[in-house]
Amino acid sequence: MAFDTPNGTRGARQPGRSRLEQRGNRWMVDRIRRKGVRGDKQVVLVTIGKRTGEVRMNPVRCFPEPDGTKLIVASAAGAPRNPAWYYNIAAHPDRVRIDYAGRQIPVVPEQLHGAEREAAWKRVTAAAPGFARYERITDREIPVIRLTPRDAG
């Protein structure tokens, strides 16, 4: 379960920096946590800050798998750096959960590597072709993370 993907040297602007984006993220977090979203395509990823120890909440696109797990992608919209939540997961993997429509689900995160990552990446880009663009504009490998509900594993 190594969270070891290095940052790249080129890519898009890191999202979530402006006040407007931060306000939009807070609104999305609140909405997803209370009502969910149509199609179960987004969840709120709840982590503990690597440096601060504070609870952090981020809306993320998820890709449900047939076995009940969910895939999330640390794309950061193709930025050269991994998103902060990636490092929060690595620092506190035992305190990760997803919130959705009034439910809080503790999960076990696992970063996929090798052939398993490639197969998952193909499923992700088939369901959401925009992620393939993110891969083209950055020189880092975009991490794919499987979230398994703690009760199931």
Number of C-alpha atoms within 10 A of each C-alpha: 12 9 18 11 15 13 16 16 11 14 19 14 13 15 13 14 9 9 9 10 12 13 12 13 17 15 13 20 23 18 17 21 20 14 12 21 15 8 6 14 13 22 26 25 23 24 27 23 18 18 9 9 12 10 13 17 21 18 21 18 18 21 21 17 13 7 8 10 18 20 22 21 21 20 23 22 23 28 25 23 24 22 19 15 20 21 18 22 25 20 17 15 18 15 16 22 24 22 23 21 16 12 12 13 17 18 24 22 26 18 22 20 17 7 9 11 17 13 12 19 20 13 15 21 14 12 11 12 12 12 19 17 12 19 18 12 15 21 17 22 17 27 20 21 24 22 23 20 17 14 9 10 8
